[in-house]
Amino acid sequence: MPKQRQSNQGRMSPSDELTSAKQDVELGQSHMDVTLSVWRDSELAS
């Protein structure tokens, strides 16, 4: 999925960079949690 992070000027302030980086981490974390729980479910089911 391409990241779309263009402000009006096409540049971001450092705080915007930090915020989006933090969101990436949180998204990645929740994705990992989902993957792990799905994996656990399939392990239990087998």
DAFENLIN-V643674 format. One line per field, one symbol per residue. burial: # if it has 24 or more other C-alpha atoms within 12 Angstrom, else .. Layout:
# DAFENLIN-V643674
burial = ???
This chain:
# DAFENLIN-V643674
burial = ..............................................
